[in-house]
Amino acid sequence: MILIYSNKNDSSTITVCKWLDCFNIKYYILFFDEIISKDFNLTIDNNTIKIKDANSEITLSEQNISGVWYRKYNTNPKELARELRELHPSLNKYIKQELNGLYTVFFDFFNIKKQLGSFDDRIFSKIYQLKCALSIGLDIPNTTILNTLNLLIKVKNAHRNIITKSITDPPDFTGKKYFASTLTSRIEDITKISDNFMPSLVQKEISKLYEIRTFYLNKKFYSSAIFSQNDKQTVIDLRNYNYDKPNRVVPYNLPKLICEKLIKLFAKLNINTGSVDMIKSTDNKYYFLEINPSGIFEEYSVNCNYYLEKQIALYFSKNYEKN
């Protein structure tokens, strides 16, 4: 049986499970969205975890689990989002820490050799990733963390065009009538910025030919070139999608040397899958931006005919190593 950690609204998980059904591979999905529901019950006993919810009851152990896929987990479930906003910030933080502690039970309990993904918090640190990328010889944008206008002016004067993004991987922000997420933004008008502000990550803006999204699975690369620079709406951050006129996406082959360096980077981070964001610059360099261990890959799977969901399902088949 394959144990899958995910969220109920993740379409990639659903597609992978359809492929698992095709290959007659049994699986059990633990939806983190449902962990806080009233019908959820978990018992740890004699090296097993017994899980009971409204629809099923199952006993999990290292004897009946042949593989684990750490797909996604939600640190801000919708069921709690509204309630948490009404609480004192300290209590809000405590409840989220308790949820993370609960997630850790699942991550650490089973020692299964065939695993995909990880929820190690350090992997999601952009600064740690950039440091590791530099150590194995990948190019990265000039990066500064600062908190004063004077330093910001110096960086802007040095690089002319600069952007800012979050230091960590932040959650989405939801309300009764809104949904918001953080995007990368160009810093243009600095006249309204105060002399001191929260420490912020600032990078030199790379002039790009195109962006590259690479899905990595067990030392194999499935890359796509995304011509986001051709649209003012997506030129800074392709996540600012233009649904009326989507970016052109085509299959892409990364140079062998870049692939070798990325394999070393994944090994250094101790993960075997994830989505890599890179830029091919106008001066023909490859700039590493970040790795998202649980990034979205469905769009590139479809547009480039990679059938990534099938490849993930095959990874858990008995004959995978022979393929």
Secondary structure, DSSP 8 states (H G I E B T S, - for coil): -EEEEE-TT-HHHHHHHHHHHHTT--EEEEEGGGTTSTT-EEEEETTEEEEE-SS-EEEE-TTT--EEEE----SS-HHHHHHHHTS-HHHHHHHHHHHHHHHHHHHHH---SSEE----GGGG-HHHHHHHHHHTT-B---EEEEEEHHHHHHHHHHHSSEEEE-SS----EE-SS-EE----EEE---TTS-SEEEEEEEEE---EEEEEEEEEETTEEEEEEE-GGGSTTTSS-TTS--SSS---EEEE---HHHHHHHHHHHHHHT-SEEEEEEEEETTS-EEEEEEETT---HHHHHHTT--HHHHHHHHTSTTGGG-
